[in-house]
Amino acid sequence: MAADRMTAMAITMINYVLTWTDPDGVPRASGVGYDKASAGHQQEKLEREGCTHVEITEAKPGVLPTPKV
């Protein structure tokens, strides 16, 4: 059977978080982790809203960024 030949594969979860400066100049950071595609969509949304210095970085699951001063 094919199931006999299947090997277990580890799935590595990679979270992405965002930091940015809002239009009023206040540094902000995401309160959740995103998958890569969702982080990209969030970056586009923030930039459309006038935010600057929008950065996406990898983060370990459960670890959230702090706003950059």
Sequence and secondary structure as in RCSB ss.txt:
>XXXX:A:sequence
MAADRMTAMAITMINYVLTWTDPDGVPRASGVGYDKASAGHQQEKLEREGCTHVEITEAKPGVLPTPKV
>XXXX:A:secstr
 HHHH         EEEEEEE TTS EEE SS B HHHHHHHHHHHHHTT EEEEEEEE TT       
